[in-house]
């Protein structure tokens, strides 16, 4: 079950970006000036890129910054989500087990 969840988390927004680009390539042309920014966003911050395409067509102002912040938090959570299970990794010793706290 965990593997399916991880596949959806890592591929979900990326597949969404590809489907949206295939359905509406003109929207990506209006939001991004070059091809490099959506490609970098697809690799590193897919939730933020997806949200930027959704709310950034006329520029971002007002409450749209909240949506962008939530998308960025989703990206950060996606990359740091397994940090709480470090004790389960073989060979990894936590601070508490090293120093007896």
Secondary structure, DSSP 4 states (H G I P E B T S, - for coil): -HHHHHHHHHHHHHHHHHHHHHH-HHHHHHH-SSHHHHHHHHHH-HHHHHHHHHH-TT---TTHHHHHHHHHHHHHHHHHTTGGGGGGSTT---HHHHHT-
